[in-house]
Amino acid sequence: MEVVTSSTSASNLAPVMYDALILAGGRGTRLAGRDKGWIMWDGLPLIEHTLARLKTQTLAPTRILISANRNIDAYQQTGHVVVTDERPDFMGPLAGVEAGLMRCKKNPLLVVPCDTPLLPENLFERLSQALSEHPDSPAAFATTSDGPQPLCCLLRPSIAGSLGKYLDVGHGSVLRWLEQSKAQGVEFNDTRAFSNFNNLEMFDTPRNPA
Ligand SMILES: Nc1nc2c(ncn2[C@@H]2O[C@H](COP(=O)(O)OP(=O)(O)OP(=O)(O)O)[C@@H](O)[C@H]2O)c(=O)[nH]1
């Protein structure tokens, strides 16, 4: 079942159609091979935190897709479309992005990982603004003082062809692909909003540290 959420939640912002893709298809090697989306933090599995951050964007997505390669039934129970990788053997996040882009040929696609449960609520708004200011650019991605956050990016559907070619020759670096595509970096000043829950210690951190 596809769930369509409101295309805007802020009355002073014009409605914008876009889709969102949550990447939850990794091996989770640093977490003993567990499916990261279902690890609990602050009372909810990570996938539910990420869904909530998307639904409370200043402009909410029209449709949310989940990229997963395990526990497909459980992800479908969230009420969102689940997309599996077309390429075998966990080729990396870009394989999930490729599969998502195949399902999103019309609207821009906001990509986020499932392990950043504190994402900023103006993520889409800021990335979208950058794309409006750079009509020739096919993508925009977040950066912070900690460095680039290439898995938090907004892609125009036209970028799909270049991604297929990039993966066909065995490349995997998300940042290199975005840079060679002339994507725009957009600076966010809240580094904690991009905290990456990819090791066990992170799951011990409180939502509101003292
Ligand atoms: N669809 C898909 N998503 C992936 C794949 N590999 C990683 N991801 C996702 O990309 C994001 C960043 O992944 P990483 O932390 O680099 O990899 P991981 O598999 O989650 O964890 P590690 O194995 O510990 O590196 C996460 O949201 C992953 O779920 C893949 O092969 N396919």
PDBQT file of the ligand as one rigid body, heavy atoms in Angstrom, charges set to zero:
ROOT
HETATM    1  N1  LIG A 301      19.726  -0.633  -0.330  1.00  0.00    +0.000 N 
HETATM    2  C1  LIG A 301      20.926  -0.717   0.246  1.00  0.00    +0.000 A 
HETATM    3  N2  LIG A 301      21.213   0.104   1.277  1.00  0.00    +0.000 NA
HETATM    4  C2  LIG A 301      22.446  -0.018   1.839  1.00  0.00    +0.000 A 
HETATM    5  C3  LIG A 301      23.402  -0.949   1.381  1.00  0.00    +0.000 A 
HETATM    6  N3  LIG A 301      24.523  -0.797   2.138  1.00  0.00    +0.000 NA
HETATM    7  C4  LIG A 301      24.271   0.180   3.018  1.00  0.00    +0.000 A 
HETATM    8  N4  LIG A 301      23.011   0.663   2.848  1.00  0.00    +0.000 N 
HETATM    9  C5  LIG A 301      22.346   1.720   3.618  1.00  0.00    +0.000 C 
HETATM   10  O1  LIG A 301      23.128   2.893   3.513  1.00  0.00    +0.000 OA
HETATM   11  C6  LIG A 301      23.212   3.564   4.771  1.00  0.00    +0.000 C 
HETATM   12  C7  LIG A 301      24.672   3.692   5.196  1.00  0.00    +0.000 C 
HETATM   13  O2  LIG A 301      25.154   2.389   5.311  1.00  0.00    +0.000 OA
HETATM   14  P1  LIG A 301      26.495   1.993   6.039  1.00  0.00    +0.000 P 
HETATM   15  O3  LIG A 301      26.480   2.424   7.470  1.00  0.00    +0.000 OA
HETATM   16  O4  LIG A 301      27.631   2.448   5.198  1.00  0.00    +0.000 OA
HETATM   17  O5  LIG A 301      26.398   0.403   5.922  1.00  0.00    +0.000 OA
HETATM   18  P2  LIG A 301      25.561  -0.592   6.807  1.00  0.00    +0.000 P 
HETATM   19  O6  LIG A 301      25.400  -1.825   6.029  1.00  0.00    +0.000 OA
HETATM   20  O7  LIG A 301      24.297   0.029   7.311  1.00  0.00    +0.000 OA
HETATM   21  O8  LIG A 301      26.497  -0.838   8.056  1.00  0.00    +0.000 OA
HETATM   22  P3  LIG A 301      27.988  -1.437   8.076  1.00  0.00    +0.000 P 
HETATM   23  O9  LIG A 301      27.941  -2.788   7.389  1.00  0.00    +0.000 OA
HETATM   24  O10 LIG A 301      28.284  -1.547   9.528  1.00  0.00    +0.000 OA
HETATM   25  O11 LIG A 301      28.873  -0.467   7.340  1.00  0.00    +0.000 OA
HETATM   26  C8  LIG A 301      22.372   2.770   5.731  1.00  0.00    +0.000 C 
HETATM   27  O12 LIG A 301      21.124   3.398   5.820  1.00  0.00    +0.000 OA
HETATM   28  C9  LIG A 301      22.273   1.400   5.093  1.00  0.00    +0.000 C 
HETATM   29  O13 LIG A 301      21.060   0.735   5.394  1.00  0.00    +0.000 OA
HETATM   30  C10 LIG A 301      23.060  -1.808   0.282  1.00  0.00    +0.000 A 
HETATM   31  O14 LIG A 301      23.835  -2.662  -0.178  1.00  0.00    +0.000 OA
HETATM   32  N5  LIG A 301      21.808  -1.636  -0.238  1.00  0.00    +0.000 N 
ENDROOT
TORSDOF 0
